[in-house]
Structure formats: structure tokens, C-alpha cells
Amino acid sequence: MWEKLRVVFTIPELRQKIFLTLMFLAIYRVGWHIPLPIINQEVMQRSTAQQGGMAEFIDRVAVFSASNLRQATIFGLGIMPYISASIIFQLLGSVWKPIEDLKKEGETGRKKINEYTRYLTVVLCLIQSWAYVGLYLMKSGGEDGLIDPAFLVDGQLTFGWRITAVMTMTCGTIFLMWLGEQIDAFGIGNGISLLIMAGILARMPSAFGELIRDAELELVGLNANKIGVETLIILSTLFVAVVAGVVFITLGQRRIPTQSAKHVRGRRVYGGTRQYLPLRVNQAGVMPIIFASSLLMLPAMLFGVLGNIFPSASQTFTWLGGVFGGGTSFVYNLMYVAFIYFFCYFWTAITFNPKEMSENLKDYGTFIPGYRPGKRTADYLEKVMVRITYVGAGFLALVAIIPTIVSGALGVSFSVAAFYGGTGLLIAVSVAFDLVQKIDSHLVMRNYRGLLEG
């Protein structure tokens, strides 16, 4: 392995791409710590330091947005508005004919869709940043106010400073979007995915330090409400097992055998070979967890706002917010699993078109033995995809609720348990494999062995 790594850095072009990528990620990490000027950072840190409630909600949002919501920074929105805009246009490409026609135009259409995605990202950034500043203003009075008193006039934040904060957060997200595109163009790997992965891995040292700080290096038993040697051994074993399971399912395929027809060109006979059509077990990737997490955040936020509007019923709304607020809530976990299954089938139906795949096989003179080209082949592919999607959805549901189970059963904080499953682990594994494949393509092109080859 050390020899392979040495070979990687002896290729000038590959070495330059890796160093440029690291430089762009370093720039992202510097901006990740630059705070908004209007926010009282000491109060912000105190309000988000406790575990559970708002802090757990912030951690769930920050995992897949590459943001730092525990500290109101210029990258506070992260890259989530751009991801949301990309998802919206991907969905529109399946149901709205103008966008569908643009997708069929090839490179020109793709550039046009990217341009529209950037415009929508700016709109989403303005809306979300205005909402975040409004949320800070709701707690702007007294010594525990999130807004720095130096920026208040008669107890109110001026319109100019509010616009400044909104534009700062918007420009921060647009800069992250540009940074991701620069990694795509001049670095190696997918830029947006690498930014999210960097944000996830950056939390690992603090989570590990928190775990060690709360642990006692002695045998305390599993029911002692303490983190002892037994808990550390279980956590280490569980982490290795979950990562191995994620890798296994991420690379898992259902290989459908195919046969190509023979055809004669001049004196030579082509085709007639047996191949296979790979269908991924986890066809939907990490999107169902992102959709389900985002959707389940809305009830807790809604009940929190209603509790402030109607103080007489605040206890009822607080109880409802706790039911839908995550943690060990049975209703939340049950709805989480149900939404993951729903969005798995929904996203697979959008991204996987058995009819189009059947037509492509027919055009290339390839068929599935035992099934006629056309409708019979499309029906068979759809039947197979429905079956393997059920398995993939079950895997995603299990990985998604593992952090909750680990946090509740072993008594560790959610920031530590989040590394044992959920969106963060799936994104980290997927991006790592994509990065290795990109590096392998450079090595194989120069007749070297890939990083994962024996």
C-alpha cells in the first residue's frame, strides 16, 4: 500500500490535482470558522452546547449540509441550498417537459440546467438566510440574546445590518458552490461531495475527544449509566461492523445475465458474448435518508413556533415537538423508517427507467435470455428492481436508526453516535469509494495497479 501511495504522488498531474483539492478544502475549513458579525458568539455557543433538543436538531441538519450551525458563520447555510436546487431540477427533469427536453440536448442542455440551478440556489439562499436571521432576532433581548447589543438600535436590529447578514450568508453558500465546481474542474473527485465529507470528518476529533473525556478506563458494567471499557469495546466493534456493512451494500449488485446477438461484418463475426447487466442494491443512494430527515424536521419546528404563538397550549405543543423531535421517540423512528421506504421507491422510480433501459438493450442487439426485447424485458427489470429496492431500503432504514439505538442503549451523545450510521457514514463511504476510483483511473491509464487491486 505504501508503494502504491508513493506511485500516486510520483505522477505530476495527479499530484497537482490532489494538492489543489487539499488547498480548496483548507479554504473551506478556514471560512467554516469565520463568524457573522451581528451574532453574540458566546451566547450562541452556550445555547447550543447542551445535548438533545435544539443541539441534536442542529447536528442532524449540519451532517448533510457542510455547515456550522452551532456557530453562526459565513458558511452557516452550508451547501444545502445548492443540493436542494439540484434535486428540484432532477425531479423536474422527470415530470416537466421543457427540462426533460434540455436533458436530451446533451452538454448544451446540461450547462443550461446548471445555470438555472445556480439561479435557484441564490433564491433559496436569500429565503433561508432571511429565516435564520429572523430566528436569531426572536431571541435578541436581554443578556442571553443571540444578537450582539452593539448592532441593536432601541432593541431592534437595523434593516441595513439584517440585509448585510443575509447577503453574507448567501455569498458564503455561493462561494462554496464555486469552490466545489473548481474541485470538479481542477482537482480530483466530486467537489460538493468532498465538501460535505470534509465537514463530517472534521467533527470526528471533537466527538472522539468527548467520548474519551466522559469515559472511565475501568469495568463499570453496561447498566451503570457510565462509559467504561466494555462500552468502548462495543463501540469499536460496532463501528467496524457498520462500516463493513455499508461498504458491502454500497458495492452490492444484482447481476442480470445478458446475451448479445451475432452479426457479420465482412468476414468477421461480432457479438454472441454473454455479459451481465449490474443493478445496484442501493440504487437510491443516500437521498432517501436526506429526504426523510428533512421532512421530519418540519413537525418539530412547526410545533415549536406554535408553542410560542399560543402560550396557553405550550405544554401540548412541547409534548408534540418531543414526539416528533427525534431521540428515542418510537413514533419518530417509526415514521423515519416508513419515509425511507417511501423515498427509496420514489427516487428509484425517478432515476431508473426500465422501459428506456430495455430499448437501449434492444438497440445494441442485446437481450436477456428467456425474455423478449421490449415490454417483457422492461417488466422483468422493473420486477427485479422492486425486489432489490426493498432490501436496499431495509438496509438504509437500519443504518439510519443505528445512531439513535447506540445513543439510547449505550448512553453516548448523539454527536458520537452519528458516526455509527445515518447520512454521514453513507456519504463518507460513498465519497471515499468515488475518490479512490478517480485515482485508480489515473493509475490504470499509466499502466499502474489500482489502490484496491491485489
Protein Blocks (a to p, Z undefined) as FASTA:
>chain_A
ZZmmmmmmmpmklmmmmmmmmmmmmmmmmmmmmccfkbcfklmmmmmmpgghjlmmmmmm
mmmnopafkbccfklnmmmlmmmmmmmmmmmmmmmmklmmmmmnommlmmmmmmmmmmmm
mmmmmmmmmmmmmmmmmmmgcjklfbdfklpgghiacfklmmmmmmmmmmmmmmmmmmmm
mmmmmmgcjfklmmmmmmmmmmmmmmmmmmmmmpccbdebjklopacfklmmmmmmmmmm
mmmmmmmmmmpccddddddddddehjbceejiacdddddfblnlmmlmmmmmmmmmmmmm
mmmmmmmmmmmlmmmmmmmmmmmngpjbfklmmmmmmmmmmmmmmmmmmmpcfklmmmmm
mmnopacehiaehjklmmmmmmmmmmmmmmmmmmmmmmmmmmmmmmmmnopafklmmmng
cjllmmmmmmmmmmmmmmmmmmmmnopacfkbZZ
